[in-house]
Amino acid sequence: MKLTDLRGILQYVPQFREKTFILAIDGGIVTDESFGTLLLDVALLRSLNIRVVLVHGAAAQIQALATDRGVRASDLNGAGVTDALTLDLALTAATRLTHEVLNGLSTNDLRAACTNVVTAHPVGILQGVDQGFTGKVERVDAEFLQSLLAQGVVPVIPPLGFDGQGKTYRVNSDRLAVAVAEQLKAIKLIFVTFQDGLVHHGELIRQMLVDDLAALLQRDPGGFAPSQRSKAVSAVAACMAGVPRVHVINGTLDEGLLGEVFSNHGLGTLIHANEYEHIRPARKQDVRAIHALTRQGVETGELVKRTMAQIERDLADYFIFEVDRNPVACVALHVYPERKQGELAGLFVSPSHENEGIGRKLLQFVESRARELGLAELLALSTQAFTYFQAKGGFVEGTRDDLPPARRERYDQSGRNSKVLVKRLAALP
Ligand SMILES: CC(C)(COP(=O)(O)OP(=O)(O)OC[C@H]1O[C@@H](n2cnc3c(N)ncnc32)[C@H](O)[C@@H]1OP(=O)(O)O)[C@@H](O)C(=O)NCCC(=O)NCCS
């Protein structure tokens, strides 16, 4: 591993500390030989003080058990009709599977607990058909889960719900995972499957905004295989319920989980909520606001002086962050196409909105825009916020030689002696 890789990983550590990840694992993965590696990755997440909850399905095991017993299950994944026989298969399969998970976690010295946190009611009769023992999640006991997590315990949740009257229902594990993620305010929901991610008409979706996925599901749901459609629908539901990021990964790949979590472009699919809804391109009437905002930074020497005319000339590069329709922060991305470089400049957050994560959102926004434009490197110059770019943005210190020649000339002329910060996005041309 290169030192820069390690730095790249370490930038996520403070961001993830004490935060909750929900791993929604397909039942088949638990009995796959790759499961041991996945648990090692879970142990690593725990060692970084990331709180982990495991929700598992049981479809593959219900199928296997039905075959063993020479019977036919009425439904495998808790989304169709569950008859009494299938409920019995589900109880046996899920209990064994939970045991496997607990056993694996023990092997990795992780404290874990199987829980009864899911209250469920029968789905009832849909279009005239009684869904039997298929349940819908009514409530998740978040308080109990939080107390386990606070003690360093990994809660394990089987796809079963209790009605408090002595009845158990089979629930769909994807929907259950969404409910748990929502209740625990998880920052990630990760579906661990046998597929490389969400595949639509044979094409792997690498990254998609939740609104676009919702539109795709509306327009062409048949492009997804049924099991994938369930993940896609759940991903949309989770993002809409406030989970910022949902991943779908292949659990059989070595480092699939860590690669996805500790990089900006993992191997699987990332569905993200619209975190940038407050950011918009600057318009002509914003010139005055940008000038007024950045003037404060100019006075303290944090930003280079820009006239209204200069801002207006470069207006196409500027973005505004609005709160209640008022511009409270700005940033610019200047592009140097010949070198496939971009410069993040003029970042300023109004002191009245400092420490609310706005600066970080603008950094991420500019970075993802630079990636979309196919840029290989992002640069930033800073006199007083260089540790911010390093700690929060994953930049490393560079030299004036990293700048394109014309920019280097202006840098030398300015006499500001700013630090040059560099973030590599792809191989340079
Ligand atoms: C630097 C700046 C953009 C941060 O914006 P912000 O929205 O307040 O930052 P976030 O909310 O994303 O992050 C806050 C974190 O950054 C840290 N931070 C803030 N300013 C910092 C600085 N100048 N250097 C190092 N760390 C800094 C805070 O201590 C806080 O740390 P924590 O999360 O560990 O508690 C903002 O303070 C600013 O506009 N500064 C003046 C202009 C400037 O220097 N721009 C950069 C040149 S292009």
PDBQT file of the ligand as one rigid body, heavy atoms in Angstrom, charges set to zero:
ROOT
HETATM    1  C1  LIG A 501     -12.048  27.127   5.947  1.00  0.00    +0.000 C 
HETATM    2  C2  LIG A 501     -13.555  27.269   5.762  1.00  0.00    +0.000 C 
HETATM    3  C3  LIG A 501     -13.896  27.159   4.285  1.00  0.00    +0.000 C 
HETATM    4  C4  LIG A 501     -14.248  26.156   6.565  1.00  0.00    +0.000 C 
HETATM    5  O1  LIG A 501     -15.645  26.172   6.299  1.00  0.00    +0.000 OA
HETATM    6  P1  LIG A 501     -16.727  25.546   7.339  1.00  0.00    +0.000 P 
HETATM    7  O2  LIG A 501     -18.010  25.403   6.594  1.00  0.00    +0.000 OA
HETATM    8  O3  LIG A 501     -16.736  26.351   8.589  1.00  0.00    +0.000 OA
HETATM    9  O4  LIG A 501     -16.069  24.134   7.627  1.00  0.00    +0.000 OA
HETATM   10  P2  LIG A 501     -16.779  22.714   7.951  1.00  0.00    +0.000 P 
HETATM   11  O5  LIG A 501     -18.023  22.982   8.726  1.00  0.00    +0.000 OA
HETATM   12  O6  LIG A 501     -16.853  21.956   6.689  1.00  0.00    +0.000 OA
HETATM   13  O7  LIG A 501     -15.655  22.067   8.855  1.00  0.00    +0.000 OA
HETATM   14  C5  LIG A 501     -15.400  22.517  10.141  1.00  0.00    +0.000 C 
HETATM   15  C6  LIG A 501     -14.107  21.899  10.634  1.00  0.00    +0.000 C 
HETATM   16  O8  LIG A 501     -12.980  22.533   9.959  1.00  0.00    +0.000 OA
HETATM   17  C7  LIG A 501     -12.114  23.094  10.916  1.00  0.00    +0.000 C 
HETATM   18  N1  LIG A 501     -11.579  24.342  10.342  1.00  0.00    +0.000 N 
HETATM   19  C8  LIG A 501     -12.250  25.469  10.064  1.00  0.00    +0.000 A 
HETATM   20  N2  LIG A 501     -11.417  26.394   9.550  1.00  0.00    +0.000 NA
HETATM   21  C9  LIG A 501     -10.194  25.842   9.521  1.00  0.00    +0.000 A 
HETATM   22  C10 LIG A 501      -8.907  26.316   9.114  1.00  0.00    +0.000 A 
HETATM   23  N3  LIG A 501      -8.715  27.532   8.637  1.00  0.00    +0.000 N 
HETATM   24  N4  LIG A 501      -7.876  25.444   9.193  1.00  0.00    +0.000 NA
HETATM   25  C11 LIG A 501      -8.047  24.193   9.676  1.00  0.00    +0.000 A 
HETATM   26  N5  LIG A 501      -9.234  23.690  10.096  1.00  0.00    +0.000 NA
HETATM   27  C12 LIG A 501     -10.290  24.519  10.018  1.00  0.00    +0.000 A 
HETATM   28  C13 LIG A 501     -13.002  23.353  12.121  1.00  0.00    +0.000 C 
HETATM   29  O9  LIG A 501     -12.229  23.404  13.287  1.00  0.00    +0.000 OA
HETATM   30  C14 LIG A 501     -13.899  22.121  12.109  1.00  0.00    +0.000 C 
HETATM   31  O10 LIG A 501     -13.195  21.002  12.594  1.00  0.00    +0.000 OA
HETATM   32  P3  LIG A 501     -13.961  19.702  13.275  1.00  0.00    +0.000 P 
HETATM   33  O11 LIG A 501     -14.936  19.181  12.210  1.00  0.00    +0.000 OA
HETATM   34  O12 LIG A 501     -12.851  18.748  13.507  1.00  0.00    +0.000 OA
HETATM   35  O13 LIG A 501     -14.647  20.241  14.459  1.00  0.00    +0.000 OA
HETATM   36  C15 LIG A 501     -14.097  28.621   6.330  1.00  0.00    +0.000 C 
HETATM   37  O14 LIG A 501     -13.710  28.759   7.671  1.00  0.00    +0.000 OA
HETATM   38  C16 LIG A 501     -13.645  29.856   5.577  1.00  0.00    +0.000 C 
HETATM   39  O15 LIG A 501     -14.402  30.350   4.757  1.00  0.00    +0.000 OA
HETATM   40  N6  LIG A 501     -12.417  30.358   5.849  1.00  0.00    +0.000 N 
HETATM   41  C17 LIG A 501     -11.900  31.574   5.246  1.00  0.00    +0.000 C 
HETATM   42  C18 LIG A 501     -11.586  31.445   3.771  1.00  0.00    +0.000 C 
HETATM   43  C19 LIG A 501     -10.483  30.483   3.425  1.00  0.00    +0.000 C 
HETATM   44  O16 LIG A 501      -9.492  30.378   4.090  1.00  0.00    +0.000 OA
HETATM   45  N7  LIG A 501     -10.697  29.780   2.287  1.00  0.00    +0.000 N 
HETATM   46  C20 LIG A 501      -9.765  28.833   1.771  1.00  0.00    +0.000 C 
HETATM   47  C21 LIG A 501      -8.946  29.414   0.665  1.00  0.00    +0.000 C 
HETATM   48  S1  LIG A 501      -9.567  28.989  -0.946  1.00  0.00    +0.000 SA
ENDROOT
TORSDOF 0
